[in-house]
Amino acid sequence: MRFLITGGLGFIGSNFVRYILSTNRDARVVNLDNMSIGSNPANLNDIEKDRRYKFVKGDIAHPKLVSRLMRDVDVLVNFAAETHVDRSISNPQPFLKSNTIGTFNLLEQARRSKGVKFVHISTDEVYGAIAKGSFKESDPTNPSSPYSASKAAADMLVLAYCRTYGLDALVTRCTNNFGPYQHPEKFIPKTVLRALSNLPVPVYGTGKNIRDWIYVMDHCEAVDLLLRKGRQGEIYNISTGNELENLEVVKRILRLMGKSEDIITFVRDRPGHDFRYSLDSSKLERLGWKPRHGFRAALEQTIKWYTQNRWWWKPIATKKVLHPTPWELRW
């Protein structure tokens, strides 16, 4: 099978590239990535010499480039996105360009290419917050940040292209991912790296905000299953039920690292910070998926990876990236 994977130098995208090549001998992967803030060539330096893999530096919003790459493709998996909520608050424009306009261009080129299956990777944040219960795929979107709004707009475009043009496409919406190769600006790696460096660990507001956590390889397996069993024009939630307050996640990390909770510092909350996300993924589970990694074991493995791979994060874990309140900075 011939894959075009966009954003394959990012966190989830690079893990998916490695997963596909390790589980499918016949796979051929073209990785299109513009090498923006969340991209890192070091994420895939162990497979760059694999003959089944090809990297192309470029923008998903470039029509001619995408059209050329789409000629020999069976599946397009769109991971490419600006994803950091804090940066979207500081500077929304790149999020609109990549997440919405970029997805529009991919859809335009896909509908001109016969037989391409399009899997669009979205986020639970498009639903907004929920106080009780869990969102189902039929629930309306209610985004709170420029990031989630740009992703919600892209979701609507994908579904519209299914209905209007008959495009073989589907949308996935996943909860918070963690694992190896996640950019240091994100919550779990930032906590680990600041603790490793004996710096205060910032927690927004009271730390009571709740997120559901999924290990990145469980997400990859879910996407792989949907490539085979997912239906055209459908939305699929991906979640695990590992719902924890942010403060509790930080405390668990510090305990596993042998660090004192005294280094926790509460900082000013970001604007529009959703209190709780929760997804009902029973629709996906009926297709045969369930997470294989428990939260504690996966968290231990993730901490171990960052501890043993300083070569990877040292060049990119700048003071700005590890800033306690990055939404207050200029990006």
PyMOL commands that set and color helices and strands:
alter all, ss='L'
color gray80, all
select helices_A, chain A and resi 11-23+41-44+63-72+85-90+93-111+124-127+146-165+187-196+216-229+246-257+261-263+282-285+295-308+310-313+326-328
alter helices_A, ss='H'
color red, helices_A
select strands_A, chain A and resi 2-6+28-33+53-57+75-78+117-123+169-174+176-178+201-204+210-215+235-238+243-245+264-267
alter strands_A, ss='S'
color yellow, strands_A
deselect
rebuild
show_as cartoon
